[in-house]
Amino acid sequence: MKLTIDTPALADATQWALRAIPTHPPTPVLAGMRIEAHDGTLTLAGFDYYRSARAHEACDASEPGTVLVPGRVLADLVRTFPKTKPTDLSLDGTDLTLSCGTAHITLPTLPLEDYPSLPDLPAASGTITGGALAQAITRVAAAAGTDQTLPQLTGVEVALHPDQVVLSATDRYHFHVAHVPWTPSREATPSKKRKDKALTEGQVIVPADVLRDAARILADTDQATLTITDSQFAVSVPGRSATGGIINGDFPRYAALFPTELATVAQTSTEDLTTAIRHLTPLLGKSDPMILDITDGQIHISAGTSDNGRGRDQVDATLTEGSPLTIAFNPGLLLATLQQVDDPVIQMSFTTPTKPAVLHAPDDADTFRGLIMPIRLSS
């Protein structure tokens, strides 16, 4: 192997591939980053059996080849190289030499024959707007659980429909749901009848951290390719791709949790309500409630105890439907949902003080909505 590549491009590619290299690899070979030069393209890859990350960059390769080097060391080195100078890579026996400006580094290679094969991808399930999918992932994954004894709740359900992809996640205390339009592929399989074939219908549970990583390459992309099989999730954009495994099990059915008949609907400033909640949160313990007294004209927020101190704040609000209501929430869950509403106005819908509340931007529940379980107040 012998090639020359733009240093910023190499640095960005190594950082992406590094995301699939474990910090504490179970075997030494999984600490490696696979580097392949072929037909003017340099491909860097990381893989831990659970997920993979691949980056492709143009290079001037005089000698093709494939090597495996310590990935974290490579990424840290390239990040320090001068950005205005190209980087030369050349294989000399069992060592990989990197040269950039006045810097010359020699890295030992790892046994390539012991490295696992990267997962192959079937034909795409369809195409989707990368930025819209990235935003939906960020919004929904915020509600995913962290309890490893409930693995299904540490993931995000990705449901494929003829005209949209629906993402949903929950930790049992709040639920986030987002809808993103997409275009299914005509060549993919409609359902799970064919093993490891790309699907265009049905649903799978994808680990939330896999989706969060995928969102990093989707955010600035107009069109991305989405692939879902009965065992794998993958996204790809020009120059970057990511894969991850699927969580087995059933995701909670949530449609019935979202109320269809509402007793109280209020609208207020998203920023003002968020600020008021943050003002009072330091007064609360982990399980203490924050009380919202919702009236036509204002929402009064109160929190605290005699031991830790008490506080109150208020924001202007409009009661668009129903009658005043008093309800209590965990402030952390309330903030987590408010932060995902991309609108200056938040609409809050209620049935009773003991049933879930629904939050979303006015007239935009089809894009994103969050459901929060209230805290029951003692008399």
N, C-alpha and C positions, 0 to 999 in steps of 0.2 A: 504494500500500500504506500502510495505517495501522492499528496495532494496539497493544494493551497485553497484557503477559504477566507472569506470576509470574517474578521474577528467578532464584530457584534452579532452576526448571524450565527456563528458557532456558539457564542455565549448564550444566546437565547435558546438555541436548540438543546444545549446540554441542560439548561435549567428545566426545560419541559420534560425531557427524558428522565431527569432525576426524580420527578414526582412519583414514578413507579418503582424506584429503588428503595427498599426498606432501610430505615435508620439502623436497625439491628437485624441484619439478615440471618435467617435460620441456617443457611449454608454460605460459605465464603463466595461462591460463584454468583450468588444473587446480589452481591455488592457491585457487580460489574455493569458497565454500560457497553452495549454492543454497537460497534461502529462499522459501517459498511460503505465503501466507495464503489460506485458502479454507474457507468454511463453519465458522468458529469453530475451525479447527485450523491450527497453524503447523507446517510440515514443513521440517526442515533436512536437507540431504544433502551428502555428499562422495563423489567418484568419481574413480578414477584409471585407468580402463579395466580394471583388474585386480580391484578390489573396490569395493563401495559400502557406505555406512552411512547409514541414514535414521532420523530421530527425529521423532516426532509429539507435540505438546503442545497442550493446549487454550489458546485465547487469545480475547480480545475484539477482533475485527477489524471496524472500521467501513468499511474499504476493502480489498478483496482485491487480490492482486498477487503477482508473482514477481520476485525480483532475485538477482543474483550479487555477492557481496562477498568481499574477502580473508578466507578462513576462519580462518587462524591468528591474525590480528589481532583478528577478531571474538571468537573464543574467549578470547583473553587479556584483552580489554577486559571482557567480561561477567563473567568470573571475579572481577574486582576490584569489581564493583558491590555496593552494600549489599544484603544479602539480605532486609531487611525492607521494601524499597521495590520497587514494580513497575517494569518497564522498558517504555518507549514506543518503538516503531519507526515511522518514517514516511519515505516516499520523497518527496524534494524534487528534481525534475528528474533528474539523474544521480547524486545523492548519497543515501545512507541515513543518517538521523539517529537516534541512540539517546539517550534521556534516562532517567536513573535518579537520583532524589533531586536533588542539585545538579549532577550530572555531565551534560554535553551533548557528544556526540561526533558528528562527521560523517565518514562513510566513503565513499570513491568506489566506484562500482559497476563491475563488469567486464562485458564484452559477453556477455549471456546467449545470444545467437544462436550464439556460438562454442562454447558448453558442450556436451559430448556428452550424448546422451539416456541417462537412467538405465535400467539393465536391467529389462525387464519379467519378472514371475514367473508361471509357469504355476500351475495348481492344485497344492495341497500334496501331497507324497508321503505324509505322515502326521503324526501328533502324537506327542510324546514328553515325558517329564518333564524340564523344563529343568534342574533341579538335578542330576539323575542324569547327563544328557548333559554338563553342564559339568564335573562331576567326572571322567567318563571321558575327556574331551578333555584335561584337565590331566594326568591320569595317563599317557595314551598319548603325547601330544605331547612329553613329556620324553625320549622315545627317538628322536625324529626327527633325521635327520642335518642337517648344515649345509653339506655339500659341494655346491656348485652345479653341479659337473660330473656329479653323479648326482641329477638333479632329482626322480626318483621317490622317493628316500629323504629328501627334504626335506618330504615330505607325509605325510599320514595316510590310509590306506585306510579308506574308509567302505563297509562291505558291508551291504546290505539283505537281511534274511531275513523270513519271514512273521511271526515274533513278536519279533524282536530286531534291533538294529543293532550290528554288531561293528566296533570301531575297532582299528587296529593300526598300529604304526610301528616303524622300525628304522634304525639307523645302521651295520648289519652286525656290531656288537659286542654290542648288547643289543636285545631285542625286547619291546615292551609290547603287551598285548592286553586289551581291555575289552569287556564285553557290556552293552547297555542295552535293556530292553524298550521296545517301541513299538507303535503302532496304525497300520497302513498305511491309506491312503485307498482307498476302493472306486472312486473316480473316476480314480485315477492309472493309468499304464501299467505292467504287470508287468515288462517288460524294455525293452531299448534299441531296440525296433523302430520307435519314432516319435521323430524328431529333436526335441529341445528340449521334450519332454513330461515331466511329473513321473514318476519311476520308483518302483516299490515293490520291485523285485528287482534284483540285480546289484551291482556295486561300482565306485567311482570313487576317485581319489586327490585329496585336497583339500590345498592348501598348509597346513602346520602353523600358520603365522602367521595365516591366515584363521580357522582354528578357534580359536586362542587368543583372538582378538578376539571371536569369537562367544560364547565361554564367559563373557565379562564381562556380557552381558545375559541369560544363561541361569541364572546361579547362584542367583538368588532367585525363580525362576519355577516355578510348579507345572506349567504346560503350555506347550509351545512347538510351533510349526509348523515342520516340516522339509521342505525341498524339494530334490530332487536330480534333475538332468537329465543328459544326456550331455555337457553343456558348462558346467554351473553348479551351485553349492552355495548354499543360502540357509537362514537361520533367521529366525524372527520371533516376537516376544512382544508383548504390548500396548504400543504406543508406540515400539517399536524393531525394526529389521530390519537384516540384514547379508547381503551376497552376495559370492561370490568365484568365480574361475575354477577350472577343473579341470586337473590335471597329466596330460598324455597319457603313456601308457606302461604297462608291466606292473609290478605290485608283486610282490616276492618271495613265493613260496609257502612258508609257514612251518609248516604243520601237522605235517610230519614232523620238524621240529626239536624239538618238545616231546616228551620221552621218555614212553613209556607203561609201561615197566618200569624200576623204580628200585632202586638198590643201597643207597642211604643216604637216610634222611629224618630231619631234625632240626628241633626247634622251640625258639625262644628269644625273649626279649623284644626287640621291634622297637626300642624306645628304647635299651636297653642296648647292643645290637649297633651301632646307629648312633653312639652316643656313643664306643664303643671305637674304631671306625673313624676317627672324626674326631680322636681323640687322637693317632693314629699317622700320619695322612695327611701332616702337614708334614715328615715324615722322607723322603718319597718323591719321586723325580723323576717326570716325566710318564709314563714307560713302566715304572716300577718296580712289581713285584707286591706285593700284600698277601696273606699266607699265612694260611689258616684251617685249623687242625688240629681236626677235629670228632670229639668223643668222646661217650660217654654220661655226661653230667653237666656237661660244659663245652665251650665253643669257645675255643681259644687262638688269639689273633690276634697275628701278628708282622710286623714291617716294618723296612726300613732297610738301610743299607750301612755299611761301616766308614768311608767318606768323610763321609757325612751324619749318621751316628748310627743307633743301633738302638733298637727299642722293642718292648714286648709288652704285651698286656692280655688279659683273659679275661672271659667272661660265662657264666652258668649256662645249661645247655641240656639238652634231653631227646632222646635218640636213639629215635625212635618206630619205626624200621624199619632193618634192615640193620646194617652194621658201620662202625667208625670210618673216617675218610677225611681226607686232606690235599689241599687244593686252593688255587689262587691266583687272584686277580682284580685287575683295575684298580679301585682303591678308589672312583674317581669314578663309574664305572658301577654299582658295588655300592650306593653311597649314593643315586644317582639312582633306583634301583628301590626301595630300602628306604623312601625318602621318599614313595612313592606307595601304600604299603600302609597302609590306614586300619584298623589293628587293633593292639592291644597285643602280639599274638604273631605272629611271622613263621615260616612253614614253608619250609624250604629242602630241595629234593629234588635228588639227584645220581645219576648212573650211574657215571661214572669221573672221575678228576681232569682228563681232557683233553676231556670233553664238556660241553655246556651244562648249567647249573644252572637250576632253576625256583624262583621265589620267589612266594609268595602268602599271604594269610591262611588259617589252617586252615579247611577245609570251605567255602572261598569262591573257588575258582579260576575259577568261572564268571563272577564279577564282574570281577576283574582278576588278571592273572598277568604276571610278567616273566621273561624268559629272558636269561641272561648267559653270554657266552662266557668260559671261563677262560683264564688265561695258563699256558702250558706251562712247567713248571719244569725247568731243566737238572739232570742228575744230580749 
